Amino acid sequence: DGVTYSTLIRSLGFLMPTGDERNNVAKAVFEKAKNAGLVELTTLKNLSLAVDAKTLKIAMDGNVDQNGNADYTNIPYALRKNGKY
């Protein structure tokens, strides 16, 4: 479920060193959450903590606010349809 994806992304932020490998793995997990329609608010928060700003913007298909933060209200419903929110 969405909690599993969110927790995995959060764990990557703590357990992997900062860099391309962490960005790529976190982005891949986020893509799986998107495909499953299980993107939740906590998923976005944890993704923004685990990856750099450039990777976040790419993962969010440009759906970030003017400060570079992931904006949950702007992501398509299809990406979050199976989540809690």
N, C-alpha and C positions, 0 to 999 in steps of 0.2 A: 504494500500500500504506500501512500504518500509519505508516511512517517519513516518507512524503511529507506526510501530514496533520500529524504532529508537527513536522516541520521548518518547514512553512508557518506554523503557529501560533507557533513560536519566533521566526521572522523578523518576524512582525507585532509581537511584543513589543519587538523592537529597532528596527524601522523606522518604526513609526507612533507619533505622540504619544499619551500617555495620555488617555483620554476615551471618550466614548460611541461614536464611530466605530470605534475600535480594539476596544472591547468587542463591538460588533455584528458586525464582520467575523470576529473570532476565534471568536465563538459560532456564526456561520454555518458556518465551516470545521469546527468541532467537531461540529455537527449532521450534516454530510456524513459525517464519520468514524463517527459513531454509526449512521447509516443503512446504511453499508457494513459495519458490524460490525468496524471496524478501530481501535477505541480501544485504545491500549496505555498502559502505565504512563508512558512518556515523554510521551505526548500529554497526559495529565493534569497532569504536572509543568509542561510548557510552557504549558498553558492557565492554570494557577494563577499563573504568572509574567506572563502577557500581559493578564489581565483583573482587574477589581476583585472583591472578595469577594462582592458581591451578584450579579454576573453569573456568577461561578463556581457559586454555589448554584443559580441558575436553570438554567444549562447542564447541571448534574449532577442535575437534578430532585430537589434536596434531599439527594443522597447525598454529604454532607460530614460530617466528624467534628466533635466538639464545638469544635475549634479553627478550624473553617472550611476545613480542608484536604480536597481531593478524596480519597476513599477508594476505591482500585481494587478492593478485595475486596467492596465493596457494590454495584458496578454490575452490572446484569443481564448474563448470559452473552451474550445476543443482540447486545449492543453491542461485544463483544470477541471474538466467535467466529472471526473471520477473521484476527485478529492473531497475533503471535508468542507471546503469553503466555496 
